[in-house]
Amino acid sequence: MPAKRSPARRPTMKDIAQRAGVSESAVSFALNDRPGVSEITRDRVRRVAEQLGWRPSTAARQLSGEGAATVGLVLARPADTLGVDSFFLQLISGIQEVLAERHLGLLFQVVEDVDDECAVYRRWWAEHRVDGVLVVDPRTDDARPDLLDELGLPAVVIGGAPDARHPGLSTVWADDAGAMAAVVDELSALGHRRIVHIAGLPGLAHTERRIRTLRAEADRRGLAEVRSVTTDYSDAEGAAVTRRVLQGGVLEGEVLAGGIVEGGVAEGGSRPTALIYDNDVMAVAGVAAATELGFSVPGDVSVVAWEDSALCRMVKPWLSALSRDTVEFGRTAAKELTSLLDGGPARAVRVPVPRLISRESTGPCRA
């Protein structure tokens, strides 16, 4: 058997001191940006540290009270829906760009529900695991802001509207209401009067904002046959709901322009002429389901996806979609968190309204 390899030896402050020809205390002063050494010595020590590949120990930073050099992100969603969700992949990409510039790590965890998420925050806080957190999927009834205020853990809420009750938390948000209004404007101009919104998870703040806006826009235009159905964002549920609504059924718990259907399935409902999906994955699955049933897109039914992605341009017809720079959304959130870590004030930052790109999947209503 080959001999077990010893781990590589990490450079220490003593190594830097010997190479630079100074004392270990001078190295400590220089690397921690403290007074006590000249600028010439400080520059020499930093050059040597870079040559040797020295990095500060996270454990040492924690013991000295300098923080963990790590921020946290917890996602309370079904794990099997994440692998095909382009939004979160792009969001995390933008977050990571900013954190890498600051040499900050990202601690990511997926949990079952918000209660588990709160337990993770308490554990991270008690163990000094993170310096701050990025919070996603704000809820309409959300316990997390109160907990983060209680813990004093710096946090940025991504996607939530500004909340005066928690002035210590920063918020980065998009105008979902404005985006939904733009979609209804487009579909209404094409003659569509029967619209179904195949929404995401119930209880999420942005899901509720989109549903409320759709109902308000329907009321304003006198569109009685407009409704929303909540799902888990998966392709399976997107396809299942598409089949049901195109076959004339109304699902239990649907949100209609006039209220919520209370239980059971009401058969014989009017077939929609337009479908709005809350993500690209459900939209692609919905087009496939409609085609299997013999409906053409956009001849029989128009389709709009909320999140534009490569998926929307890999199917026929290409999907009309709401487009935004999700990577920049992530960058903005990470910058706001690093600002809080630097002692800056909490802020509410609004990113641009998602822009509707009309492609082949939307057309005039034939009905």
Secondary structure, 3 states (H helix, E strand, C coil): CCCCCCCCCCCCHHHHHHHHCCCHHHHHHHHCCCCCCCHHHHHHHHHHHHHHCCCCCHHHHHHCCCCCCEEEEEEECCHHHCCCCHHHHHHHHHHHHHHHHCCCEEEEEEECCHHHHHHHHHHHHHCCCCCEEEECCCECCCCHHHHHHHHCCCEEEECCCCCCCCCCCEEEECCHHHHHHHHHHHHHHCCCCCEEEEECCCCEHHHHHHHHHHHHHHHHHCCCCEEEEECCCCHHHHHHHHHHHHCCCECCCCEECCEECCCCCECCCCCCCEEEECCHHHHHHHHHHHHHCCCCCCCCCEEEECCCCHHHHCCCCCCEEEECCHHHHHHHHHHHHHHHHCCCCCCEEECCCCEEECCCCCCCCCC
